[in-house]
Amino acid sequence: MAVDYSAELADLAGKLTSIEAVLDPDGMRKEADDLRERSADPELWTDQENAQAVTRRLSYLDAELSRLEGLRGRLEDLGVMFELAESENDGPMLAEAQAELAAVRGQIDQLEVRTLLSGEYDAREALISITAQAGGADAADWAEGLQRIYLRWAERHGYPTEIYDTSYAEEAGIKSTTFAIKAPYAYGTLRGEHGTHRMVRISKYDNQGRRQTSFAGVDVIPVVQQADHIDIPDDELRVDVYRSSGPGGQGVNTTDSAVRITHLPSGIVVSCQNERSQIQNRASAMAVLQAKLLERKREEQAAKMSELRGESRRSWGTQIRNYVLHPYQNIKDLRTGYETGNTAAVMDGEIDEFIEAEIRWLRTQGL
């Protein structure tokens, strides 16, 4: 018996129309045209940082517009494919159309999740810090594995990244790392990753091959913009310079170009060693410090407002996800309940399903 796909195609077309009403493609085209005009001005490139921000935003808008237009075209093509497959009783064409329908449905669902990102800072780029917690060498190795997951996720989506600082552990892995994902909505997309990630597997570092549980903490905050500037008096800062280093303490640089800044009142410490120039590293470290202080200020304001309203929100930034690689294969989010047995894909950066479930969950929590 022939299946009528017209109702599902009409439903997806209606959902895409609702998404377009939120994303405003006409407004996106106007902004893209303005940015294209700005990028053609040679004067823009006298400020490299601003120029790169303009080109990143333009690239993002062009990709999103192409995505919307492509989905609309694919929906129209699907209607024709199903009609032809039915009229000619073509089994292979029907199978191809069904596979394409599933792919389009998945991409429209992803776009629908994007419309839920309406928080004050959701449109920002993301600054991610990962710290090895309990578990010794396994925790340091797991912290490095988590960094790879996020960098591979960004790479899969074509998002630029920049690693500001990495502190390597003595035996293996890393003690901590800080890096940026430079794409619009990266913060809103990844903010649900904030918390403790628990790994259970056979230890690489136990000569008896026993199972080991280790933990790594992930901190996700929005990248600061010029309007966010927080005035920090010089007497509240301690600035140390040192020589950049890599795994095993091997020298990467022959000058003291790495910079560590301590904000004395809060105790926040930030470092940057990815640039050759001490001046560049100091500027990057200050940007990270500004972001961390802005996030602390935002959290304090939110806590005060909750207190005034008599609210008592429980923290969601504690242990959030279990990664079990032994004795069975399963990765499960403790908040959303989403889980998968395809652990290899997740370890290689395929975490979109977890992220989408988080965004929906955060929305229901009013976070």
C-alpha positions in Angstrom: 0.0 0.0 0.0 1.4 3.4 -1.0 2.2 5.8 1.8 1.2 9.4 1.5 4.1 11.6 2.5 2.4 14.9 1.6 1.2 15.5 5.2 4.7 15.1 6.6 6.2 17.3 3.9 3.6 20.0 4.6 4.3 19.7 8.4 8.1 20.2 7.8 7.4 23.1 5.4 5.3 24.8 8.1 7.9 24.2 10.7 10.6 25.7 8.4 8.3 28.8 7.9 8.0 29.2 11.7 11.8 28.9 12.0 12.3 31.6 9.3 9.9 33.9 11.2 12.3 33.7 14.2 15.6 33.8 12.3 14.5 36.6 9.9 16.3 35.7 6.7 15.5 39.1 5.2 17.2 40.8 8.1 20.1 38.4 7.8 20.6 39.2 4.1 20.6 42.9 4.9 23.2 42.5 7.6 25.3 40.3 5.3 25.2 42.9 2.5 26.3 45.6 5.0 29.1 43.4 6.3 30.2 42.6 2.7 30.4 46.3 2.0 32.5 46.8 5.2 34.8 44.0 4.4 35.6 45.5 1.0 36.9 48.7 2.7 40.8 48.4 3.1 40.6 50.6 6.3 38.8 47.7 8.1 42.0 45.7 8.1 43.9 48.3 10.1 42.2 46.6 13.1 42.8 42.9 12.5 40.6 41.7 15.4 37.6 43.7 14.3 38.2 42.6 10.7 38.3 39.0 11.6 35.1 39.4 13.7 33.4 40.9 10.6 34.5 38.2 8.3 33.4 35.4 10.8 30.0 37.0 11.1 29.6 37.3 7.4 30.7 33.7 6.8 28.2 32.6 9.5 25.3 34.6 7.9 26.1 33.3 4.4 26.2 29.7 5.7 22.9 30.1 7.6 21.1 31.7 4.6 22.4 28.9 2.3 21.2 26.3 4.8 17.7 27.8 4.9 17.4 28.2 1.1 18.8 24.7 0.7 16.3 23.1 3.0 13.4 24.8 1.3 14.6 23.6 -2.1 15.2 20.0 -0.8 11.6 19.9 0.6 10.3 20.9 -2.8 12.4 18.3 -4.6 11.2 15.6 -2.1 7.6 16.2 -3.2 8.6 15.5 -6.8 10.7 12.5 -5.8 7.8 10.8 -3.9 5.4 11.5 -6.8 7.7 10.0 -9.3 8.6 7.0 -7.1 4.9 6.2 -6.7 3.8 6.8 -10.3 6.6 4.6 -11.6 6.6 2.1 -8.8 10.3 2.7 -8.4 11.5 1.0 -5.1 15.1 2.4 -5.2 13.9 6.0 -5.8 11.4 5.6 -2.9 14.2 4.4 -0.6 16.3 7.4 -1.6 13.5 9.8 -1.0 12.8 8.3 2.4 16.5 8.6 3.4 16.5 12.3 2.2 13.3 12.9 4.1 14.9 11.7 7.3 18.0 13.8 6.7 15.9 17.0 6.1 13.8 16.3 9.1 16.9 16.0 11.3 18.3 19.3 9.9 15.0 21.2 10.4 14.9 19.9 14.0 18.4 21.2 14.6 17.4 24.6 13.3 14.3 24.6 15.5 16.6 24.1 18.5 18.5 27.2 17.4 15.3 29.3 17.8 15.3 28.4 21.5 18.6 30.3 22.0 17.2 33.7 23.1 19.2 34.3 26.3 21.1 37.6 26.8 24.5 36.1 25.9 23.4 33.1 23.8 24.5 34.7 20.5 28.1 35.1 21.7 31.2 33.1 21.0 32.2 30.6 23.7 35.2 30.4 26.0 35.7 26.9 27.4 37.9 25.9 30.3 38.6 22.2 31.1 40.2 21.1 34.3 41.3 17.6 35.4 39.7 16.6 38.7 39.8 13.4 40.7 41.5 10.4 39.1 45.2 11.2 38.8 46.8 10.5 35.4 43.5 9.1 34.1 41.7 12.4 34.9 44.5 14.3 33.1 44.1 12.0 30.1 40.3 12.4 30.2 40.6 16.2 30.4 42.6 16.1 27.2 40.0 13.7 25.6 37.2 16.2 26.5 39.2 19.0 24.8 39.5 16.8 21.7 35.7 16.2 21.7 34.9 19.9 21.6 37.6 20.8 19.1 36.4 17.9 16.8 32.8 19.1 17.3 33.8 22.6 16.2 35.8 21.3 13.3 32.8 19.2 12.1 30.7 22.4 12.0 33.4 24.5 10.4 33.8 26.7 13.5 37.2 28.4 14.1 38.9 27.7 17.4 41.8 29.2 19.3 43.6 27.6 22.2 44.8 30.2 24.7 46.6 28.1 27.3 47.3 24.5 28.1 48.9 23.2 31.3 50.3 19.7 30.7 50.3 17.0 33.3 53.6 15.2 34.2 52.6 11.7 33.2 50.1 12.2 30.5 47.2 14.5 29.4 46.6 18.0 30.7 45.9 19.6 34.0 43.8 22.4 32.4 43.1 24.2 29.1 41.3 27.3 27.9 40.2 27.8 24.3 37.6 29.7 22.4 35.1 28.5 19.8 34.7 31.5 17.5 31.2 31.1 16.1 27.9 33.0 16.7 25.7 31.2 19.2 28.6 29.0 20.3 27.9 30.0 24.0 24.1 29.4 23.8 24.7 26.1 22.1 27.4 24.8 24.5 26.4 26.3 27.8 24.7 23.1 28.9 28.1 21.3 28.7 29.1 23.2 31.9 29.7 20.8 34.8 31.5 17.6 35.7 32.0 14.8 33.2 32.6 11.3 34.6 34.6 8.7 32.7 34.7 5.0 33.6 37.1 2.8 31.6 40.1 0.4 31.9 43.0 2.6 33.1 45.9 3.1 30.6 48.1 3.9 33.6 47.4 0.9 35.9 49.8 -2.0 35.3 47.1 -4.4 36.5 44.6 -3.1 33.9 41.9 -2.2 36.5 38.8 -0.1 35.9 39.2 3.5 36.8 36.7 6.3 37.4 38.0 9.8 36.7 36.5 13.3 36.5 37.0 16.5 34.5 35.2 19.8 34.9 34.0 21.9 32.0 33.4 25.7 32.3 31.6 27.5 29.5 31.3 31.3 29.5 30.4 33.9 26.8 33.2 35.8 25.1 33.2 39.5 26.1 32.4 42.3 23.7 33.4 46.0 23.9 30.1 46.9 25.6 30.9 44.5 28.4 34.1 46.3 29.5 34.8 46.0 33.3 37.3 48.5 34.7 40.0 46.6 36.5 42.5 48.8 38.4 46.1 47.9 37.9 46.7 47.5 41.6 44.2 44.6 41.6 46.4 42.6 39.1 49.5 40.6 39.5 51.2 39.9 36.1 53.8 37.2 35.8 55.7 36.3 32.6 57.3 33.0 31.9 58.6 30.8 29.1 56.0 28.9 27.1 56.3 25.1 27.4 54.8 22.0 25.9 54.4 18.4 26.9 57.2 17.1 29.1 58.4 20.7 29.8 60.0 20.9 26.4 60.7 24.5 25.5 58.5 26.0 22.8 59.8 29.5 23.0 63.2 31.0 23.8 61.7 34.2 25.4 59.5 34.9 28.4 56.4 35.5 26.3 53.7 33.6 28.2 51.6 35.7 30.5 49.8 34.7 33.8 47.4 37.3 35.3 46.0 37.0 38.8 43.0 39.1 39.8 43.8 39.6 43.5 40.3 40.4 44.9 38.7 37.3 43.3 41.7 35.0 43.1 40.9 34.3 39.4 44.1 33.2 37.5 44.2 33.3 33.7 47.1 32.4 31.4 47.9 32.7 27.7 50.9 31.3 25.9 49.7 30.7 22.3 51.2 33.8 20.8 54.9 34.7 20.2 54.5 38.2 21.6 54.2 38.9 25.3 51.9 41.9 24.4 49.5 39.7 22.4 49.4 37.1 25.2 48.7 39.8 27.8 45.8 41.1 25.6 44.3 37.6 25.2 44.7 36.9 28.9 43.0 40.1 29.8 40.1 39.2 27.5 39.7 35.9 29.3 39.8 37.6 32.7 37.2 40.1 31.5 35.0 37.2 30.4 35.4 35.4 33.8 34.6 38.5 35.8 31.6 39.3 33.6 30.3 35.7 34.2 30.8 36.0 38.0 29.0 39.4 38.0 26.1 37.8 35.9 25.9 34.9 38.3 25.8 37.2 41.4 23.0 39.3 39.8 21.0 36.2 38.9 21.4 34.8 42.5 20.3 38.2 43.9 17.2 38.3 41.7 16.3 34.7 42.6 16.6 35.6 46.3 14.4 38.6 45.9 11.8 36.5 44.1 12.0 33.8 46.8 13.3 31.3 44.3 15.5 28.4 45.1 17.0 27.0 42.0 19.2 23.9 42.4 22.5 24.0 40.6 22.7 22.2 37.3 26.4 22.6 36.9 27.6 19.6 38.9 28.0 16.0 37.5 26.1 16.1 34.2 27.2 13.1 32.1 28.6 9.6 32.5 30.9 8.1 29.9 31.2 4.4 30.5 33.6 2.5 28.2 33.9 -0.6 30.5 32.4 -3.1 31.2 29.8 -1.9 28.7 29.6 1.0 26.2 27.2 3.8 27.1 27.2 7.5 27.5 24.3 9.1 29.3 23.3 12.6 30.3 22.0 12.7 33.9 19.7 15.7 33.3 18.0 14.9 30.0 18.2 11.1 30.1 19.6 11.1 26.5 22.0 8.2 26.0 23.9 6.4 23.3 25.9 3.2 22.9 27.9 4.7 20.0 30.8 5.9 22.3 33.4 6.0 19.5 31.3 8.7 17.6 30.9 10.8 20.8 34.6 10.6 21.6 35.2 11.9 18.0 33.0 15.0 18.5 29.6 13.8 17.5 27.7 15.4 20.4 24.9 17.3 18.7 22.1 15.0 20.0 23.3 15.6 23.6 23.5 19.4 23.0 20.1 19.6 21.4 18.6 17.7 24.4 20.4 20.1 26.8 19.1 23.2 25.1 15.5 21.9 25.3 16.1 20.9 29.0 17.6 24.2 29.9 14.6 26.0 28.4 12.1 23.9 30.5 14.2 24.8 33.6 14.0 28.5 32.8 17.8 28.7 32.7 
